[in-house]
Amino acid sequence: MSTLSDPSELNENNEPRDKVAVLKFGGSSVADAERMKEVALIIQGYIKRGYMIAVIVSAMGNTTNNLLALAQNVSEDFDGREIDQLLATGEQQSIALLALTLKNDGIAAQSFTASQAGFYAQGFPTEGRIYRVNPAAVISALESGKVAVVAGFQAVTDEGDVITLGRGGSDLSAVALAAAIGGECHILKDVAGVMTADPRVVKKPKKLDYFTYKECMELSALGAKMLQARSVEVAARYEVPLYVASSFVDEEGTWIVKSNPVSEGMAIKGVVSDVKVAKVVMMGVPDVPGVAARFFSRLAENGIGAEMIIQNNMRGGLNDIGFLVKKEFLDGTIDVCRDFSGEVGAQGVSFNTEIARVSIVGAGIANHPGIPSRMFTTLAKEGINIDMIASTALAVTCVVSSERAEDAVRALHEHFIEEGAV
């Protein structure tokens, strides 16, 4: 970005704006006209502090869910291309309305669709992957003294089709734009920062001042709703300064950083559950080289990601292969499993949708070998049975009954965070 010299581009202290920030506002932050006006005031505050501002906005309130419901009412078939066309209209409403709000307050602004802002993606409909951002038009608007208001959650393909970026995709839009223009990324939500657990589930959640990219990525991937996991991955890759705070209250938020300040504080930084997963088991799979590779390649070809993969050795040269998938991909997963079972002579497929995964996350887990046993003991005391277990250097995850998921989160949060046990 070049230094601005036009008098209209000076901050309230008559200094050039030499800081750049991409602000992202979620659906609840722009839910109606009054919220749009509040967002305009927040943007004005950033401008007074010397920032050039680009804004990424989500669809208003429950617009995305309402559009999906409308689609289901008119068609029983899922057509990803048309769904992307439909859902993209939600963000386009938001950018136009916010730009109008800003202009009404005397703030120069210009709205941009994803195509106009230079977002390009490829992949499966509703799960697009950004591969290029050409922010020339956005930079031009910023350098001319305007707030650039950009539609989140969407991009275009090389063929010119609209493609959306998955749930939480506006976070990804914001981080990618910040990386492209060399600015900070501030995610402004309805919570005051990154919390140790969902405030709607636990009584005493704690707000974290700092959280590492790796911890945040792990927690998001395991079901936390604060940030899309892919957005944190991009922030870490390009070292984008990432800040999470509230758009409703003026309170210090959470910085997502490369490493935490030096401290021997709590090892566990978060407890999270995810009920939007299902367990699938391919039964009696022949134990020969290459079968697993072929099977999971087939899932990938259909845009289905498998997690917590466990293979059980059985007698007679057969194995059971169990894994988790997102519930939205369950039907497609079962179709792949049945076809593949017929090809290789497996015994069939079973599935369970009444499960949840519950995880504890923290960079200190690897340094505390007693943490897994404490987790299992805590769940046992609550009478919660464990179906599957997986661990990484940053997390320990248990699959439990979905009806006990919140009980598990409360018990683990109380033990590891409220009581400070490690």
C-alpha positions in Angstrom: 0.0 0.0 0.0 1.3 3.4 -0.8 1.3 6.2 1.8 -1.8 8.4 1.3 -1.2 12.1 1.0 -4.7 13.5 0.0 -6.0 15.8 2.8 -9.2 13.7 2.9 -7.1 10.7 3.8 -5.8 12.2 7.0 -6.9 10.9 10.4 -8.2 13.1 13.2 -4.6 13.9 14.2 -3.8 15.1 10.6 -1.6 12.1 10.1 -1.7 9.9 7.0 -3.6 6.6 7.4 -0.8 4.1 7.1 -2.5 1.1 8.9 -4.7 -1.3 7.1 -7.3 -3.6 8.7 -9.9 -5.9 7.3 -12.9 -6.0 9.6 -15.3 -9.0 9.4 -18.8 -8.7 10.7 -20.9 -11.8 11.1 -24.6 -12.2 10.5 -25.7 -11.2 14.0 -23.6 -8.0 13.8 -25.5 -6.8 10.7 -28.8 -8.4 11.4 -31.0 -5.3 10.8 -30.8 -1.6 10.1 -30.0 -0.7 13.7 -27.1 -3.1 13.7 -25.8 -1.7 10.4 -25.7 1.7 12.0 -23.8 0.4 15.0 -21.3 -1.3 12.6 -20.9 2.1 10.8 -19.9 3.7 14.1 -17.3 1.0 14.8 -15.9 1.5 11.3 -15.8 5.2 11.9 -13.8 4.6 15.1 -11.2 2.6 13.2 -10.9 5.4 10.6 -10.3 8.0 13.4 -7.5 5.8 14.7 -5.7 6.0 11.4 -6.8 2.8 9.7 -7.7 2.3 6.0 -10.6 -0.2 6.2 -11.9 -3.0 4.1 -15.0 -4.8 5.5 -16.1 -8.4 4.9 -19.7 -9.0 5.8 -21.9 -12.1 6.2 -25.5 -12.3 5.3 -27.9 -10.6 7.7 -29.1 -12.6 10.7 -30.6 -16.0 9.7 -30.7 -15.2 5.9 -28.5 -18.1 4.9 -30.5 -20.7 6.8 -33.7 -19.1 5.5 -32.5 -19.4 1.9 -31.5 -23.0 2.4 -35.0 -23.7 3.8 -36.6 -22.1 0.7 -34.4 -24.3 -1.5 -35.6 -27.4 0.3 -39.2 -26.3 -0.1 -38.9 -26.0 -3.9 -36.7 -29.0 -4.6 -35.9 -32.4 -3.0 -32.6 -32.6 -4.9 -29.4 -30.9 -3.8 -27.9 -29.0 -6.7 -24.7 -27.4 -5.4 -24.3 -24.9 -8.2 -27.7 -23.5 -7.8 -27.4 -23.4 -4.0 -24.2 -21.4 -4.4 -26.0 -19.0 -6.7 -28.8 -18.6 -4.1 -26.7 -18.3 -1.0 -24.4 -15.7 -2.5 -27.4 -13.2 -2.7 -27.4 -13.0 1.1 -24.0 -11.3 1.3 -24.8 -9.1 -1.6 -27.7 -7.6 0.3 -25.4 -6.9 3.2 -22.7 -5.2 1.3 -25.1 -2.8 -0.5 -27.0 -2.0 2.7 -23.8 -1.4 4.7 -22.3 0.8 2.0 -25.5 2.8 1.9 -25.4 3.2 5.7 -21.8 4.4 5.6 -22.5 6.9 2.9 -25.5 8.2 4.8 -23.1 8.9 7.7 -20.7 10.8 5.4 -18.2 8.0 5.0 -17.1 7.3 1.5 -17.7 3.6 0.7 -18.0 1.2 -2.2 -19.4 -2.3 -2.2 -17.8 -5.3 -4.0 -19.0 -8.7 -4.9 -16.5 -11.5 -4.6 -15.9 -11.3 -8.4 -15.3 -7.5 -8.3 -13.0 -8.0 -5.3 -10.9 -10.6 -7.1 -11.7 -13.8 -5.2 -11.1 -17.0 -7.2 -11.8 -20.5 -5.9 -12.1 -24.0 -7.2 -13.4 -27.3 -5.8 -16.8 -28.7 -5.0 -19.9 -26.5 -4.9 -20.6 -25.1 -1.4 -17.0 -26.1 -0.3 -14.9 -23.9 -2.6 -11.2 -23.4 -1.9 -9.6 -20.0 -2.6 -6.6 -20.3 -4.8 -6.1 -16.6 -5.8 -7.0 -13.1 -4.6 -6.4 -10.2 -6.9 -7.3 -7.2 -4.7 -6.5 -4.4 -7.2 -9.9 -2.9 -7.1 -10.1 -3.0 -3.4 -6.7 -1.4 -3.0 -7.7 1.3 -5.5 -10.8 2.0 -3.4 -8.8 2.2 -0.2 -6.2 4.5 -1.7 -9.0 6.8 -2.9 -10.2 7.2 0.6 -13.2 4.8 0.5 -14.2 1.9 2.8 -14.3 -1.2 0.7 -17.3 -3.3 1.7 -16.8 -6.9 0.3 -19.1 -9.9 0.2 -17.8 -12.7 2.3 -18.3 -16.5 2.0 -18.0 -16.5 -1.8 -15.7 -16.5 -4.8 -15.9 -17.2 -8.5 -14.5 -20.1 -10.5 -12.4 -19.8 -13.7 -15.7 -20.5 -15.6 -17.3 -17.5 -13.9 -19.6 -19.4 -11.6 -20.2 -18.3 -8.1 -18.9 -20.8 -5.5 -19.3 -20.5 -1.7 -16.6 -21.3 0.8 -18.3 -23.5 3.3 -19.8 -22.7 6.7 -17.9 -19.8 8.3 -16.5 -18.9 4.9 -16.7 -15.2 5.6 -13.8 -15.6 8.1 -11.8 -17.2 5.3 -12.7 -14.3 3.0 -11.5 -11.8 5.6 -8.2 -13.5 6.4 -7.4 -14.1 2.7 -8.1 -10.4 1.9 -5.9 -9.3 4.8 -3.1 -11.5 3.5 -3.5 -10.1 0.0 -3.4 -6.4 1.0 -0.9 -6.8 3.9 -3.2 -5.8 6.7 -4.5 -6.9 10.1 -7.7 -9.0 10.3 -10.2 -8.2 13.0 -13.1 -10.7 13.4 -15.9 -8.9 15.2 -18.6 -11.2 16.5 -21.3 -11.5 19.2 -18.8 -12.7 21.8 -15.9 -10.7 23.4 -13.1 -13.0 22.2 -12.0 -16.6 22.2 -13.6 -18.4 25.2 -12.4 -21.6 26.9 -15.8 -23.1 26.1 -19.2 -22.2 24.8 -20.8 -19.7 27.2 -24.2 -21.3 26.6 -22.9 -24.6 27.9 -20.6 -23.8 30.8 -21.2 -21.4 33.7 -17.7 -19.9 34.1 -16.0 -19.7 30.7 -12.8 -17.7 30.5 -11.8 -15.3 27.8 -8.2 -15.8 26.5 -6.0 -12.8 25.9 -3.8 -14.8 23.6 -4.3 -18.0 21.7 -1.8 -19.6 19.2 -2.6 -20.3 15.6 -2.2 -24.0 16.1 -4.4 -24.2 19.2 -7.1 -22.1 17.5 -7.0 -24.2 14.4 -7.3 -27.4 16.4 -10.2 -26.1 18.4 -12.0 -24.8 15.3 -11.5 -28.1 13.5 -13.0 -30.0 16.4 -16.2 -28.0 16.4 -15.7 -24.6 18.0 -17.8 -22.0 16.3 -15.6 -19.0 16.9 -13.6 -19.2 13.6 -13.5 -21.3 10.5 -10.5 -23.7 10.8 -9.4 -23.0 7.3 -9.3 -19.3 8.0 -6.9 -19.8 10.9 -4.8 -22.0 8.7 -4.4 -19.2 6.1 -3.7 -16.7 8.9 -0.9 -18.9 10.2 0.6 -19.6 6.8 0.8 -15.9 5.9 1.3 -14.7 9.5 -1.8 -12.4 9.4 -2.3 -10.5 12.7 -5.7 -12.0 13.8 -7.9 -10.4 16.4 -11.3 -11.7 17.7 -13.5 -9.3 19.6 -17.2 -8.2 20.0 -19.1 -5.9 17.8 -21.7 -5.4 20.6 -19.6 -4.3 23.6 -16.4 -2.3 23.8 -14.1 -4.9 25.4 -10.6 -6.1 24.7 -10.7 -9.3 22.7 -8.2 -12.1 21.9 -5.1 -12.0 19.7 -4.3 -15.1 17.7 -0.5 -15.3 17.6 2.3 -17.5 16.5 3.3 -18.4 20.1 1.9 -17.6 23.5 3.7 -15.2 25.9 6.1 -17.1 28.1 4.1 -18.6 31.0 3.5 -21.8 32.8 -0.2 -21.2 32.9 -3.0 -23.7 32.2 -2.2 -26.4 29.7 -5.8 -26.8 28.6 -7.0 -23.8 26.7 -10.4 -25.0 25.5 -13.1 -27.6 25.8 -15.3 -28.2 22.8 -18.0 -30.6 21.5 -19.3 -31.3 18.1 -22.7 -33.1 17.5 -22.7 -32.5 13.8 -20.7 -35.7 13.1 -21.7 -39.3 12.5 -19.7 -42.5 13.0 -19.4 -44.8 10.0 -17.9 -48.4 10.1 -16.9 -50.4 7.0 -17.2 -53.9 8.3 -15.2 -56.9 7.2 -12.8 -55.2 4.8 -10.2 -57.6 3.3 -6.8 -57.0 4.9 -4.8 -56.5 1.7 -2.5 -53.7 0.7 -4.1 -50.7 -1.0 -7.7 -51.3 0.0 -7.7 -48.4 2.6 -6.0 -46.1 0.1 -8.6 -46.9 -2.6 -11.5 -46.4 -0.2 -10.4 -43.0 1.3 -9.5 -41.8 -2.2 -13.0 -42.6 -3.3 -14.4 -40.5 -0.4 -12.1 -37.7 -1.3 -13.2 -37.8 -4.9 -16.7 -37.1 -3.7 -15.6 -34.2 -1.5 -16.0 -36.2 1.7 -13.4 -35.8 4.5 -13.0 -38.6 7.1 -11.7 -37.9 10.6 -10.6 -40.1 13.6 -9.9 -43.1 11.4 -9.5 -46.3 13.3 -8.8 -49.8 11.9 -9.5 -52.8 14.0 -7.7 -56.0 13.3 -9.9 -59.0 13.1 -9.3 -62.7 12.5 -9.6 -64.3 9.1 -7.9 -61.5 7.2 -10.7 -59.0 7.7 -10.7 -55.5 9.3 -13.3 -53.1 10.4 -12.5 -49.4 9.5 -14.3 -46.8 11.6 -14.3 -43.0 11.0 -16.3 -39.8 11.5 -17.8 -37.6 8.9 -19.9 -34.5 9.0 -23.6 -35.4 9.1 -24.3 -33.4 6.0 -22.1 -35.8 4.1 -23.5 -39.0 5.6 -25.8 -40.0 2.8 -23.0 -39.6 0.2 -20.6 -41.6 2.5 -23.0 -44.5 2.8 -23.4 -44.6 -0.9 -19.6 -44.7 -1.4 -19.3 -47.4 1.3 -22.0 -49.6 -0.2 -20.5 -49.4 -3.7 -17.0 -50.1 -2.4 -18.1 -53.0 -0.2 -19.5 -54.7 -3.3 -16.2 -54.1 -5.2 -13.9 -55.6 -2.6 -16.2 -58.1 -0.9 -16.5 -56.3 2.4 -19.3 -57.3 4.8 -21.2 -54.0 4.7 -21.5 -50.6 6.5 -23.0 -49.4 9.7 -23.5 -45.9 11.0 -24.5 -44.0 14.1 -25.8 -40.4 14.1 -26.4 -40.2 17.9 -22.8 -39.5 18.8 -20.6 -36.4 19.5 -17.0 -35.8 19.9 -15.7 -33.9 22.9 -12.2 -32.5 23.0 -9.7 -30.8 25.2 -7.2 -28.6 23.4 -3.9 -27.0 24.5 -0.3 -26.7 23.4 0.8 -28.1 26.8 -0.9 -31.4 26.4 2.2 -33.2 25.1 4.1 -32.1 28.2 1.6 -33.5 30.7 1.3 -37.3 30.2 -1.4 -37.5 32.9 -3.9 -35.4 31.0 -5.6 -38.2 29.0 -6.1 -40.4 32.1 -7.6 -37.3 34.0 -9.9 -36.8 31.1 -11.1 -40.4 31.0 -11.5 -40.4 34.8 -13.5 -37.2 34.8 -15.9 -38.7 32.1 -16.2 -42.0 34.0 -17.2 -40.1 37.2 -20.0 -38.6 35.2 -21.1 -42.0 33.9 -20.2 -41.0 30.4 -19.1 -44.0 28.2 -16.4 -43.5 25.6 -16.8 -45.0 22.2 -13.7 -43.9 20.4 -10.5 -42.0 21.4 -8.0 -40.1 19.4 -5.1 -37.8 20.4 -2.7 -35.3 18.8 0.1 -33.1 20.3 -2.6 -30.5 20.8 -5.8 -32.3 21.7 -7.4 -35.4 23.1 -10.8 -36.3 21.7 -13.4 -38.8 22.9 -16.5 -39.9 21.0 -19.5 -40.1 23.4 -23.3 -40.2 23.2 -24.7 -36.9 21.8 -27.1 -36.6 24.6 -24.2 -36.5 27.1 -22.0 -34.1 25.1 -22.8 -31.0 27.1 -22.5 -32.8 30.4 -19.0 -33.9 29.2 -18.0 -30.4 28.3 -19.1 -29.0 31.7 -17.3 -31.7 33.6 -14.1 -31.3 31.7 -14.1 -27.5 31.8 -14.7 -27.6 35.5 -11.8 -30.0 36.1 -9.2 -28.6 33.7 -9.9 -24.9 33.6 -12.1 -23.8 36.5 -10.1 -25.9 39.0 -6.9 -25.5 37.1 -6.0 -29.2 37.1 -3.3 -30.5 34.8 
